[in-house]
Amino acid sequence: QEQTADEREALASRILANFMAGIQDEEELVSLSRLPLGRSHMS
């Protein structure tokens, strides 16, 4: 399944946001960032 440029940009934005929030583990960054927006808050 191809990602559109918008989808790639949104994913990159979420990865960056998670990274800025202090998540350093690459696998965790990617798995969190693949979640739909709004669901990635750690409780």
Secondary structure, DSSP 8 states (H G I E B T S, - for coil): ----HHHHHHHHHHHHHHHHTT---HHHHHHHHHS-TTS----
